[in-house]
Every structure is written in C-alpha cells, then in structure tokens.
Amino acid sequence: MRTSFRQDGYLVVPNVLSTAQIAKARRALAEMERSETHTLQKGDVEALREGRGGYYIWHQSFIRQESRSLLDLYTETGIGKLADQLLRSDIPSTQPRVAQVVVTVPPWPGHGPQRVPHFDGPMLIPGTWEPTSFSLLAGVWLTQHELSSSGNLLVWPGTHLRFGEYLAERGADSIADTDAMHEGPYPKIELGDPVPVTVAAGSVYFAHYLLAHEAGKFIDPTGDRRETVYYRLNAERHESNWRQAVTEPLSEFASA
C-alpha cells in the first residue's frame, strides 16, 4: 500500500463504503442539486438538473453547522484513518474544511485532445505568498467506473516525484509561477502515459498533491453519470511546512 503510493503517487482502496453509505451520500448530492441556493463552480445548474451532458463541480463548506452531510460521509466511512496509514505517525491528517463534488453526465468530450494535466490549488492565499497546497487528495467513488472512457479520472503515475524535483531546482515559491508551466497548469516535465482510474462504487482514491491528473472523457451517451466527492487533506503542520512538502514530496509520508 505505502510502497505503491510513494512510487506512483496514488492508491485505490476498494470496498470502503457499504451499499447503505453509498445510497446515503447520493441522496445528499441529490438534495444539494435541488436546493434553491445551489451554485456551481463549473457548469450550469439547469443543465445539470435536466441531465444534459457536461462536467459539473460544486462545493460544500463545513464551516456552517447546517452544511455537513459530506463531512458526515468523511467521518462515518473512516477516510481520515485510511489517510493516516499513508502519512507519518507524528503528523496525522486534519479534518477537511470543504468537500468538492464532481459530476460528469454523458456524453462529455473531455477538456480537449491534448490531455494537458493539472495540479490543484496553485493560486495564492489572498494577501500572502502562500499557495493553497495540501498533503493529499481523497476521492470517494459513489458510482461505478470500472470501464475506461466513462468519465474516469486520468492520472500520470510518478509525476509527483518529478514535480518535486522541478520545485527543488527552482525553489518552492516557483509553484505559483504558472506562466512558466503548461496551461493545465502543470510544469513542463516528463509526464509519461496517463492511466485511467477504473474502480467500483464504494472505493476511495488517495493521491499526492503534486500528482498530474485530469478528468477523462465520457463517450457513451447511455452510460450512468459519474459522481465523486473529493476532500483535500493536510498533514498536521502542513501550512507551516509546505515548502518542504513540495520540494521533498515524500517528507510527509510514512516509509514503505
């Protein structure tokens, strides 16, 4: 488990959620879609409600007590405890502050033929030179994605290590210099070939912050929509140690 994560930068743990937990989470997403206050980061609300093909993203903040259904999902399914098996024992994961929901409705052609990957959160925290980095991403698959080209996440194994080398050579602050990167954004480094993440519903995916990834196309118009909930997790003290975390990509993680 740890060996493959350190080498590839991602890991899938199957059969984490029960059938009842999957159904409960999908009901929570459906309720969010029907809410009159529902807004999207990407996509059109009416198009989503009508089932039109597209790629849709929205968030649930855990700051307000009344908006915590996806935090309950995180807690009840033990995702944090699984993440802690990857992190060093002296810096366990902290509770996430927000959940990101990604829904892909077929048909959707993807982001383009060049498949330019990206990393999350390269923007700076307002008023500081601190990027919105984190330690690892946890993704909860609520629908089946066992076939490729069905809206699967694409990952580029090992790129977290090469990205770390890139930042070590240029300095950690160069992570914010997205003008020097591909459009994704992602640095101009050796990528290798992408791999689709093919998993069953109820699986949990973990990925290093620096791992190259992108949403894959969904070509079958008769397929069921893809539903995933993501959590951005920090190891304790990540905010103060982020420069070391991005220039030494395995520094926050347990040895194999």
C-alpha positions in Angstrom: 0.0 0.0 0.0 2.6 2.6 1.1 5.2 1.4 -1.5 2.8 1.8 -4.5 1.6 5.2 -3.2 5.2 6.5 -2.8 6.2 5.2 -6.2 3.0 6.1 -8.2 1.6 8.9 -6.2 -1.9 7.4 -5.9 -3.7 4.5 -4.5 -7.2 3.0 -4.6 -8.7 1.2 -1.6 -11.8 -0.9 -2.7 -14.9 -1.7 -0.7 -14.6 1.1 1.9 -18.2 2.3 1.7 -21.2 0.0 2.3 -24.2 0.0 -0.1 -26.2 2.0 2.5 -23.4 4.6 2.8 -23.3 5.0 -0.9 -27.0 5.4 -1.1 -27.0 8.0 1.7 -24.3 10.0 0.1 -26.0 10.0 -3.3 -29.2 11.3 -1.6 -27.2 14.1 -0.1 -25.9 15.1 -3.5 -29.4 14.9 -5.0 -30.7 17.2 -2.2 -27.9 19.7 -2.9 -28.8 19.8 -6.6 -32.5 20.5 -5.8 -31.6 23.3 -3.3 -32.6 26.8 -4.4 -29.3 28.1 -3.1 -27.3 25.6 -5.2 -24.5 27.2 -7.2 -21.8 25.6 -9.4 -18.2 26.3 -9.7 -18.3 24.7 -13.2 -21.3 24.1 -15.3 -24.9 25.3 -15.4 -27.4 24.3 -12.7 -30.4 23.9 -15.0 -28.3 21.8 -17.4 -27.4 19.5 -14.5 -30.9 19.2 -13.3 -32.1 18.4 -16.8 -29.4 15.7 -17.2 -27.6 17.4 -20.1 -24.1 16.1 -20.9 -21.4 18.1 -19.1 -18.8 18.4 -16.4 -20.1 19.9 -13.1 -18.4 20.9 -9.9 -19.6 22.4 -6.6 -18.5 22.6 -3.0 -20.0 22.1 0.4 -18.3 24.1 3.2 -18.2 22.6 6.7 -18.0 26.0 8.4 -21.7 26.2 8.8 -23.3 23.5 11.0 -26.2 23.0 8.7 -24.0 22.1 5.7 -22.1 19.0 7.0 -23.7 16.0 5.2 -20.5 15.3 3.3 -18.4 15.8 6.4 -20.5 13.1 8.0 -19.6 10.9 5.0 -15.9 11.5 5.6 -16.2 10.7 9.3 -18.5 7.7 9.2 -16.5 5.9 6.5 -13.1 6.3 8.2 -11.4 8.1 5.3 -9.2 10.1 7.7 -8.0 6.9 9.4 -7.1 5.4 6.0 -5.2 8.6 5.0 -3.3 8.4 8.3 -1.9 5.0 7.2 -0.1 6.8 4.4 1.1 9.7 6.5 3.9 9.8 9.1 2.5 8.9 12.5 3.6 12.2 14.1 1.7 14.3 11.5 -1.8 12.7 11.1 -4.4 14.3 8.8 -6.5 17.2 10.0 -10.2 17.5 9.4 -11.1 18.8 5.9 -12.9 22.2 5.7 -14.7 21.6 2.5 -15.9 18.8 0.1 -15.8 19.1 -3.7 -18.4 17.3 -5.7 -17.7 16.3 -9.3 -20.5 15.0 -11.5 -19.9 14.0 -15.2 -23.0 13.5 -17.3 -22.5 11.8 -20.6 -21.8 12.5 -23.4 -18.9 14.7 -22.5 -15.8 15.1 -24.7 -13.3 15.9 -22.1 -11.1 19.0 -21.9 -9.5 18.6 -25.3 -7.4 16.3 -27.4 -4.1 17.2 -25.9 -4.9 15.9 -22.4 -3.0 18.5 -20.5 -3.0 17.6 -16.8 -3.1 19.9 -13.9 -2.5 20.1 -10.2 -4.9 21.6 -7.7 -4.7 24.8 -5.8 -1.8 26.7 -7.4 -3.4 30.0 -6.6 -2.1 32.1 -3.7 -3.9 32.8 -0.4 -5.0 36.4 -0.7 -2.6 38.9 0.9 0.2 36.3 1.2 2.7 34.4 -0.8 1.4 31.1 0.5 -0.2 28.7 -2.1 -3.3 26.8 -1.3 -1.4 23.5 -1.2 -2.4 20.4 0.7 -0.9 17.0 1.5 -3.1 14.5 -0.3 -6.4 14.2 -2.0 -9.1 11.7 -1.0 -11.8 10.8 -3.6 -14.9 8.8 -2.8 -16.4 7.0 -5.8 -20.2 6.8 -5.5 -20.8 5.3 -8.9 -19.2 2.5 -11.0 -16.2 3.4 -13.0 -14.8 0.0 -14.0 -14.7 0.8 -17.7 -12.4 3.3 -19.3 -13.7 6.3 -21.2 -16.6 6.5 -18.7 -15.7 9.8 -17.2 -12.7 8.2 -15.4 -10.1 10.3 -13.7 -6.8 10.2 -15.6 -3.5 10.2 -13.6 0.2 10.3 -14.7 2.0 7.9 -12.3 5.2 9.1 -10.7 4.8 12.8 -11.7 4.6 13.8 -8.1 8.3 13.0 -7.7 9.3 14.7 -10.9 7.3 17.8 -10.0 9.1 17.8 -6.6 12.4 17.8 -8.4 11.3 20.7 -10.6 10.4 22.7 -7.5 13.6 21.7 -5.6 15.7 23.1 -8.5 13.7 26.3 -8.8 12.6 26.9 -5.3 9.2 26.2 -3.6 7.8 29.6 -4.5 8.0 28.7 -8.2 4.9 26.6 -7.7 3.0 29.9 -8.1 4.7 30.7 -11.4 2.1 29.1 -13.6 3.1 31.3 -16.6 6.2 29.1 -16.9 4.0 25.9 -17.0 1.7 24.2 -19.4 -1.9 25.6 -19.5 -3.2 22.9 -17.0 -1.4 24.3 -15.1 1.4 21.7 -14.8 5.2 22.1 -15.2 6.9 21.2 -18.4 8.4 17.9 -17.2 8.4 14.3 -18.4 4.8 13.1 -17.9 4.7 9.5 -19.3 1.4 8.0 -20.3 -1.8 8.6 -18.5 -3.7 5.8 -16.7 -7.5 5.8 -16.2 -8.6 5.1 -12.7 -11.0 2.2 -13.0 -12.8 1.4 -9.8 -16.0 0.1 -8.3 -18.5 2.3 -6.4 -17.6 2.5 -2.8 -13.8 2.7 -3.4 -11.7 5.5 -2.1 -8.8 7.1 -4.0 -5.8 8.8 -2.5 -3.4 10.9 -4.5 -0.4 13.1 -3.7 -1.0 16.8 -4.1 1.6 17.1 -6.9 0.3 14.2 -9.0 -0.7 15.2 -12.5 -4.3 14.4 -13.2 -7.3 15.3 -15.4 -10.9 14.4 -15.9 -11.4 11.9 -18.7 -14.0 12.0 -21.5 -17.3 10.2 -21.2 -18.2 8.9 -24.7 -21.1 6.5 -24.0 -24.3 8.6 -24.1 -26.2 5.8 -22.5 -23.9 5.5 -19.5 -24.8 6.4 -16.0 -23.5 9.7 -14.7 -20.3 9.8 -12.6 -20.4 11.0 -9.0 -17.3 11.6 -6.9 -16.7 13.5 -3.7 -13.2 14.9 -3.0 -11.6 16.0 0.2 -8.3 17.9 0.3 -6.4 16.7 3.4 -3.5 18.3 5.2 -1.0 16.6 7.5 -0.6 18.4 10.7 1.7 21.5 10.4 1.4 21.4 6.6 0.6 25.1 6.4 4.0 26.0 8.1 6.0 23.3 6.3 4.5 23.5 2.8 7.8 24.4 1.2 9.5 21.3 2.4 6.4 19.3 1.5 6.5 20.3 -2.2 10.3 20.1 -2.7 10.6 16.8 -0.8 7.4 15.2 -1.9 7.6 12.1 0.4 8.6 14.1 3.5 5.1 13.9 5.0 4.5 10.3 4.2 5.4 7.1 6.1 8.2 4.9 4.8 7.3 1.8 2.9 
